[in-house]
Amino acid sequence: MTAVLRSLSARVLIALLIGLGIGAVVQGSDMVISPGVVSGIEAVGGLWLNTLQMTVIPLVFSLVVVGIAAASDAAATGRLAARAVALFVGLVAAAAALTLLVIPLVLALWPVAPQAAQALITGAGGASTEGLAAAAEGGGFAQWLKSLAPANPVRAAAENAVLPLVLFAAFFGFAATRLPADQRALIVNVFEAVAQIMIIIVRWVLLAAPIGVFALALVLGLRSGFGSAPALIHYIVLVSGAASSPCWPAIPWPF
């Protein structure tokens, strides 16, 4: 048991189950919880989640810039650009194939109940499934293609638009390779330091992960009871299975 508790993933999972269980039991009982108390608990979970998310944009941007700008000369940059584009297209194609072929099969074999999905979305403070479907229909391919190049990179970062920001970071990194060697080294050192700082912050934030996850799960249980549990289990198993698929480590890194 002690060995299990040393694992951060195990502690987070235990906190999730305990928080959801306590919240669901309280929600199903006659106990009345003040909305202020629920809001306070939700604020604790939201604070932890926001603290974790605040590192994503600086970390991604820095890693992309460092990975590209570290090229030693223009010839290496050309090869790097071609391989980066090939890798990007290959990963997008693989993800699309997985989504189109494997996920519908998995959902057909193990469907999630609509009531459980709606309970999970509502309990997490999200919109209804109808509202999400309506939002997904807007824009289309033309709007998506236009949005790839951020007119304002700062705004893209503020809105957590990761894909346009990655595209801007790629252009930034390739342009940095055209600088003199001393200036290019300065850019690489600065963004490498930023990336290392973000990783340190992530480690600090993950130490509090059981507390943040417990607070979020407790609020979810208080709002939806055990009704959201099937959808939550479905999501955890599906995403964990996809993330730990043995095919991902076998993908050769072309750099």
C-alpha positions as CSV (number, residue, x, y, z in Angstrom):
1,M,0.0,0.0,0.0
2,T,2.9,2.4,0.8
3,A,4.4,1.7,-2.6
4,V,1.2,2.5,-4.3
5,L,0.8,5.8,-2.4
6,R,4.2,6.9,-3.5
7,S,2.9,7.1,-7.1
8,L,1.4,10.5,-7.9
9,S,-1.0,8.9,-10.4
10,A,-2.3,6.6,-7.7
11,R,-2.8,9.4,-5.2
12,V,-4.6,11.5,-7.8
13,L,-6.9,8.6,-8.7
14,I,-7.6,7.9,-5.0
15,A,-8.4,11.6,-4.4
16,L,-10.7,11.6,-7.4
17,L,-12.7,8.6,-6.2
18,I,-12.9,9.8,-2.6
19,G,-14.0,13.3,-3.7
20,L,-16.6,12.0,-6.1
21,G,-17.8,9.4,-3.5
22,I,-18.2,12.0,-0.7
23,G,-19.9,14.5,-3.0
24,A,-22.3,11.9,-4.3
25,V,-23.2,10.6,-0.8
26,V,-23.8,14.1,0.4
27,Q,-25.8,15.0,-2.7
28,G,-28.0,11.9,-2.2
29,S,-28.6,12.6,1.5
30,D,-30.7,15.2,3.3
31,M,-27.6,17.3,4.2
32,V,-27.8,20.8,2.9
33,I,-24.6,22.4,1.7
34,S,-24.4,26.1,1.4
35,P,-23.7,27.4,-2.2
36,G,-20.9,29.5,-0.8
37,V,-19.2,26.4,0.5
38,V,-19.5,24.7,-2.8
39,S,-18.2,27.8,-4.6
40,G,-15.2,27.9,-2.2
41,I,-14.4,24.2,-2.8
42,E,-14.7,24.8,-6.6
43,A,-12.4,27.8,-6.3
44,V,-9.7,25.7,-4.7
45,G,-9.9,23.2,-7.6
46,G,-10.1,25.9,-10.1
47,L,-7.0,27.7,-8.6
48,W,-5.0,24.5,-8.9
49,L,-6.2,23.9,-12.5
50,N,-5.4,27.4,-13.6
51,T,-2.0,27.2,-12.0
52,L,-1.3,24.1,-14.0
53,Q,-2.6,25.6,-17.2
54,M,-0.6,28.8,-16.9
55,T,2.5,26.9,-17.7
56,V,1.3,25.3,-20.9
57,I,1.6,28.3,-23.4
58,P,5.1,29.4,-22.2
59,L,6.3,25.8,-22.1
60,V,5.0,24.8,-25.6
61,F,6.2,28.1,-27.2
62,S,9.7,27.8,-25.6
63,L,10.2,24.1,-26.5
64,V,9.2,24.7,-30.2
65,V,11.5,27.7,-30.5
66,V,14.4,25.9,-28.9
67,G,13.9,22.8,-30.9
68,I,14.0,24.7,-34.2
69,A,16.4,27.5,-33.4
70,A,19.0,25.1,-32.2
71,A,19.8,24.2,-35.8
72,S,23.4,25.1,-36.5
73,D,23.2,26.4,-40.0
74,A,20.8,27.2,-42.9
75,A,21.3,23.9,-44.5
76,A,20.4,22.0,-41.3
77,T,17.4,24.3,-41.0
78,G,16.1,23.3,-44.4
79,R,16.3,19.6,-43.5
80,L,14.8,20.3,-40.1
81,A,11.9,22.2,-41.7
82,A,11.2,19.3,-44.1
83,R,11.3,16.7,-41.4
84,A,9.2,18.8,-39.0
85,V,6.5,19.3,-41.7
86,A,6.6,15.6,-42.5
87,L,6.3,14.7,-38.8
88,F,3.4,17.1,-38.3
89,V,1.5,15.8,-41.3
90,G,2.2,12.2,-40.3
91,L,1.0,12.7,-36.7
92,V,-2.1,14.6,-37.8
93,A,-2.9,11.8,-40.3
94,A,-2.4,9.2,-37.6
95,A,-4.6,11.1,-35.1
96,A,-7.3,11.5,-37.8
97,A,-7.2,7.8,-38.7
98,L,-7.4,6.8,-35.0
99,T,-10.3,9.2,-34.5
100,L,-12.2,8.1,-37.6
101,L,-11.6,4.3,-37.4
102,V,-10.8,3.2,-33.9
103,I,-12.8,5.6,-31.7
104,P,-16.2,4.9,-33.3
105,L,-15.5,1.2,-32.9
106,V,-14.7,1.6,-29.3
107,L,-17.7,3.8,-28.7
108,A,-19.9,1.2,-30.5
109,L,-18.6,-1.6,-28.3
110,W,-18.7,0.5,-25.1
111,P,-21.1,3.4,-25.5
112,V,-21.5,6.1,-22.9
113,A,-25.0,6.8,-21.7
114,P,-26.3,10.2,-22.8
115,Q,-27.7,10.8,-19.3
116,A,-24.3,10.1,-17.7
117,A,-22.5,12.4,-20.2
118,Q,-25.0,15.2,-19.6
119,A,-24.6,14.8,-15.9
120,L,-20.8,15.0,-16.2
121,I,-20.9,18.1,-18.3
122,T,-23.5,19.8,-16.1
123,G,-21.7,18.8,-12.9
124,A,-18.4,20.2,-14.3
125,G,-20.1,23.5,-15.0
126,G,-20.2,23.1,-18.8
127,A,-22.8,23.8,-21.4
128,S,-25.4,21.2,-22.5
129,T,-24.7,18.6,-25.1
130,E,-27.0,20.5,-27.5
131,G,-25.0,23.7,-26.9
132,L,-21.7,22.0,-27.6
133,A,-23.0,20.4,-30.8
134,A,-24.2,23.8,-32.0
135,A,-20.9,25.4,-31.2
136,A,-19.1,22.6,-33.1
137,E,-21.1,23.3,-36.3
138,G,-20.0,27.0,-36.6
139,G,-17.0,28.1,-38.7
140,G,-16.3,25.1,-40.9
141,F,-13.0,24.3,-42.6
142,A,-12.5,27.8,-44.1
143,Q,-12.7,29.4,-40.6
144,W,-10.3,26.8,-39.2
145,L,-7.8,27.3,-42.0
146,K,-7.9,31.1,-41.5
147,S,-7.4,30.7,-37.7
148,L,-4.1,28.8,-38.1
149,A,-2.2,32.0,-38.5
150,P,-2.8,34.2,-35.4
151,A,-3.3,37.8,-36.3
152,N,-2.4,38.6,-32.7
153,P,-0.1,36.0,-31.1
154,V,-0.6,37.6,-27.7
155,R,-4.3,37.2,-28.0
156,A,-3.9,33.6,-29.2
157,A,-1.8,32.9,-26.1
158,A,-4.4,34.6,-23.9
159,E,-7.2,32.4,-25.4
160,N,-5.2,29.2,-25.1
161,A,-5.2,28.8,-28.9
162,V,-2.3,26.3,-28.9
163,L,-2.2,25.4,-32.6
164,P,-1.9,28.9,-34.0
165,L,0.6,29.7,-31.3
166,V,2.7,26.7,-32.3
167,L,2.7,27.8,-35.9
168,F,3.9,31.3,-34.8
169,A,6.6,29.6,-32.6
170,A,7.7,27.6,-35.6
171,F,8.1,30.7,-37.7
172,F,9.9,32.4,-34.8
173,G,12.3,29.5,-34.5
174,F,13.0,29.3,-38.2
175,A,13.6,33.0,-38.4
176,A,16.0,32.8,-35.4
177,T,18.2,30.4,-37.3
178,R,18.9,33.2,-39.8
179,L,20.4,35.3,-37.1
180,P,24.2,35.5,-36.4
181,A,25.5,32.6,-34.3
182,D,25.9,34.7,-31.1
183,Q,22.3,36.1,-31.3
184,R,20.9,32.7,-32.2
185,A,22.6,31.2,-29.1
186,L,21.2,34.0,-27.0
187,I,17.6,33.2,-28.2
188,V,18.1,29.5,-27.6
189,N,19.5,30.0,-24.1
190,V,16.7,32.4,-23.1
191,F,13.9,30.1,-24.2
192,E,15.6,27.0,-22.9
193,A,15.8,28.7,-19.5
194,V,12.1,29.6,-19.7
195,A,11.2,26.0,-20.6
196,Q,13.2,24.7,-17.6
197,I,11.5,27.2,-15.3
198,M,8.0,26.1,-16.5
199,I,9.0,22.4,-15.9
200,I,10.0,23.3,-12.3
201,I,6.7,25.1,-11.8
202,V,4.8,22.1,-13.2
203,R,6.5,19.8,-10.7
204,W,5.6,22.1,-7.8
205,V,1.9,22.3,-9.0
206,L,1.7,18.5,-9.4
207,L,2.6,18.1,-5.7
208,A,-0.8,19.6,-5.0
209,A,-2.6,17.5,-7.6
210,P,-4.4,15.3,-5.1
211,I,-5.9,18.4,-3.3
212,G,-7.0,20.0,-6.6
213,V,-8.5,16.9,-8.0
214,F,-10.2,16.1,-4.8
215,A,-11.8,19.6,-4.7
216,L,-13.0,19.3,-8.4
217,A,-14.3,15.8,-7.9
218,L,-16.1,16.8,-4.7
219,V,-17.9,19.6,-6.5
220,L,-18.8,17.2,-9.4
221,G,-20.2,14.7,-6.9
222,L,-22.2,17.4,-5.1
223,R,-23.8,18.6,-8.3
224,S,-24.4,15.3,-10.2
225,G,-24.2,12.6,-7.6
226,F,-23.2,9.2,-8.9
227,G,-24.9,9.9,-12.2
228,S,-21.7,11.2,-13.8
229,A,-19.6,8.3,-12.6
230,P,-20.1,6.0,-15.7
231,A,-19.2,8.8,-18.1
232,L,-16.2,9.8,-16.0
233,I,-14.9,6.2,-15.8
234,H,-15.5,5.9,-19.6
235,Y,-13.5,9.0,-20.2
236,I,-10.6,8.0,-17.9
237,V,-10.3,4.5,-19.4
238,L,-10.6,5.7,-23.0
239,V,-8.1,8.6,-22.7
240,S,-5.6,6.6,-20.6
241,G,-5.7,3.7,-23.0
242,A,-5.1,6.0,-26.0
243,A,-2.3,7.9,-24.2
244,S,-0.5,4.7,-23.2
245,S,-1.0,2.9,-26.5
246,P,2.1,0.8,-27.3
247,C,2.2,2.2,-30.8
248,W,3.2,5.7,-29.8
249,P,6.7,4.9,-28.5
250,A,7.4,3.0,-31.7
251,I,7.0,6.1,-33.9
252,P,10.5,7.1,-35.0
253,W,11.6,10.6,-34.3
254,P,13.0,11.9,-37.5
255,F,15.3,14.5,-36.0
